[in-house]
Amino acid sequence: MLKAVSKKIEKMDFDFEHSQVRIIANRNCPEIKLVGLDVGPFEEGNEYETYYWVALELEKAGIARFREDETIGTAKLNKIQWTECVQTSGQISKLPDDFYPKLRRYITQLKQDAAKAPEKMREYERAGQLTRDIINSRMKKIVSLASTPTRTEQALKNFTKEEKFLYEHLYRFINGWRNRIIEQGETEQ
C-alpha cells in the first residue's frame, strides 16, 4: 500500500515537473535550442510560460524568475494555516492543484539553505511546523468526509490531486469496512 502511494505521488510530481508555469525574464536572452524543444527568446521584464523543469533551469542561470503567485513562501503558508484553523471540520479551503509539489520543493530548498547558512534554520523549522499544521488539519477533514456514507462532489472540488487520491482510498476502505460490519451483523440475526 505504501509503495502504491509513493508511486502515485512520484507520478504526480512528474506531471508537475512537466506542467506549464509562468516566469518573468530577468534579462534578454536569445532562443535556446534543446533536443526537441526551443525555449525563448526572452526579453527582460516580459512574462512567458514554459515547463516547470525549464523554468527551474532558467532561474538557476539567472535568465528568469518565477512569478510571485507561482511560488510558496512562509507568508503564504501562514495564511493557508490560519484559513484552515478558522474553518469548521466540514469545510476545506481551495488550494491550487500544484500546492503539494511546490510545497515539497520549497521545504527541500529551505533545508538545503539551512545546511549552508545556519541563520536559515529558523525559517526552515517554521515552514516545517506550518506544513505539519496544514497537513494535519486537512487530513482530519478528509478523514471526516471520507467517513460519511454518501459522497458529495461539493466537498471534493476543493481537494488537491493528492488529497483526492487519499480521500478515494479512505472512502473505499471505510465504506468496505462499514458494509462488512453491517452485513456480518445482518447474517447473525
matplotlib code that plots the C-alpha trace (Angstrom):
import matplotlib.pyplot as plt

x = [0.0, 2.8, 4.6, 1.5, 1.2, 4.8, 4.4, 1.3, 3.0, 6.0, 3.7, 2.0, 5.5, 6.5, 3.3, 4.1, 7.6, 6.1, 3.3, 3.3, 4.3, 4.7, 8.1, 9.4, 12.6, 15.4, 17.4, 17.4, 18.3, 18.3, 16.4, 17.8, 17.6, 17.2, 16.7, 13.0, 12.3, 13.1, 13.0, 12.8, 13.9, 13.4, 13.1, 13.8, 10.6, 8.3, 6.3, 6.5, 5.0, 7.2, 7.6, 8.4, 11.7, 12.7, 11.8, 13.9, 16.9, 16.3, 16.1, 19.4, 21.0, 19.6, 17.7, 14.3, 12.4, 9.1, 6.2, 5.3, 2.0, 3.9, 5.9, 5.2, 6.8, 6.4, 3.9, 1.7, 1.9, 0.9, -2.2, -3.2, -2.6, -4.8, -7.5, -7.6, -7.8, -10.7, -12.9, -15.2, -14.4, -16.7, -15.1, -11.9, -10.4, -9.4, -5.7, -4.0, -3.7, 0.1, 0.3, 1.9, 4.6, 5.5, 5.5, 7.8, 10.2, 10.1, 10.8, 13.6, 15.2, 14.9, 16.6, 19.4, 19.7, 19.7, 22.5, 24.6, 23.6, 22.5, 20.6, 18.1, 17.3, 14.6, 12.7, 13.1, 11.7, 8.8, 7.9, 8.0, 5.7, 3.2, 3.3, 2.5, -0.3, -1.8, -1.5, -2.9, -5.8, -6.7, -6.2, -8.6, -11.2, -10.5, -10.9, -14.1, -15.5, -14.4, -16.2, -19.6, -21.7, -22.6, -20.1, -20.5, -18.9, -19.1, -16.6, -14.2, -14.0, -11.5, -9.2, -5.8, -4.9, -3.0, -6.0, -8.4, -6.2, -6.2, -9.9, -10.8, -8.7, -10.1, -13.7, -13.4, -11.7, -14.1, -17.2, -16.0, -15.4, -18.7, -20.6, -18.8, -19.7, -23.4, -23.5, -21.9, -24.4, -27.4, -26.3, -26.0, -29.6]
y = [0.0, 2.4, 1.6, 2.4, 5.8, 6.6, 5.7, 7.8, 10.8, 10.3, 10.3, 13.5, 15.0, 14.0, 15.6, 18.8, 18.9, 18.9, 21.4, 24.9, 27.8, 31.5, 33.2, 36.7, 37.3, 38.9, 39.8, 39.5, 36.1, 34.6, 31.4, 28.3, 25.1, 21.9, 18.4, 18.6, 21.9, 25.5, 28.0, 31.7, 34.2, 36.2, 40.0, 41.5, 42.2, 40.2, 37.3, 33.8, 30.4, 27.3, 23.9, 23.9, 22.0, 24.5, 27.4, 26.0, 25.8, 29.4, 30.6, 28.8, 30.5, 33.9, 34.3, 34.3, 34.1, 32.5, 34.9, 35.6, 33.6, 30.6, 30.2, 29.3, 31.1, 31.3, 34.2, 32.1, 29.1, 31.3, 32.4, 28.9, 27.6, 30.4, 29.7, 26.0, 26.6, 29.0, 26.7, 24.1, 20.4, 20.1, 22.9, 22.6, 25.6, 25.6, 25.1, 25.1, 21.6, 22.1, 23.1, 19.9, 19.6, 23.3, 22.8, 19.8, 21.7, 24.8, 22.7, 20.9, 24.2, 25.6, 22.5, 22.9, 26.6, 25.9, 23.4, 26.1, 29.0, 28.3, 31.5, 29.9, 27.1, 29.1, 29.7, 26.0, 25.0, 27.5, 26.3, 22.7, 23.5, 25.3, 22.4, 19.9, 22.1, 22.4, 18.7, 17.6, 20.0, 19.0, 15.3, 15.4, 17.0, 14.4, 11.5, 13.0, 13.5, 10.0, 8.6, 9.8, 7.2, 9.5, 11.2, 14.9, 16.3, 19.7, 18.6, 17.1, 20.2, 21.9, 18.9, 18.8, 15.8, 14.2, 14.8, 13.3, 10.2, 9.9, 10.6, 7.9, 5.2, 6.1, 6.3, 2.8, 1.3, 2.9, 2.0, -1.5, -1.9, -0.4, -2.6, -5.7, -4.9, -4.3, -7.5, -9.5, -8.2, -8.9, -12.5, -13.2, -12.3]
z = [0.0, 1.0, -2.3, -4.3, -2.5, -3.2, -6.9, -7.2, -5.6, -7.9, -10.9, -9.7, -9.2, -12.7, -14.1, -12.1, -13.5, -17.0, -16.3, -17.6, -15.2, -15.7, -15.5, -15.9, -17.8, -15.8, -18.9, -22.6, -23.9, -27.4, -28.2, -26.6, -28.6, -26.7, -28.1, -29.2, -27.6, -28.3, -25.4, -25.8, -26.9, -23.8, -23.4, -20.0, -17.9, -20.1, -18.9, -20.5, -20.0, -20.0, -18.4, -14.7, -15.2, -17.9, -15.6, -12.8, -15.1, -16.4, -12.8, -11.9, -14.8, -13.8, -17.0, -15.4, -12.1, -11.2, -10.8, -7.2, -7.5, -8.8, -5.6, -2.0, 1.0, 4.7, 4.4, 2.1, 4.4, 7.4, 5.5, 4.5, 8.0, 9.5, 7.0, 7.8, 11.5, 11.4, 9.2, 10.6, 10.3, 7.3, 5.4, 3.4, 1.6, -2.0, -2.7, -6.1, -7.6, -7.6, -3.9, -2.6, -5.3, -4.8, -1.0, -1.2, -3.3, -1.0, 2.1, 0.3, -0.8, 2.8, 4.2, 1.7, 2.5, 6.3, 5.8, 4.1, 6.3, 9.9, 10.1, 7.7, 10.2, 11.9, 8.7, 7.8, 11.2, 11.0, 7.5, 8.7, 11.6, 9.3, 6.9, 9.6, 10.9, 7.4, 6.5, 9.9, 9.7, 6.1, 6.8, 9.7, 7.4, 4.7, 7.1, 8.4, 4.9, 3.8, 6.8, 5.7, 3.8, 0.9, -1.3, -2.1, -5.1, -3.5, -0.8, -3.4, -5.5, -3.0, -2.8, -4.5, -6.6, -3.6, -1.3, -3.8, -4.0, -0.2, 0.0, -2.6, -0.8, 2.6, 1.3, -0.3, 2.8, 5.3, 3.3, 2.7, 6.4, 7.3, 4.8, 6.1, 9.7, 8.7, 6.5, 9.3, 11.8, 9.4, 8.8, 12.5, 13.2]

ax = plt.figure().add_subplot(projection="3d")
ax.plot(x, y, z, "-o")
ax.set_aspect("equal")
plt.show()
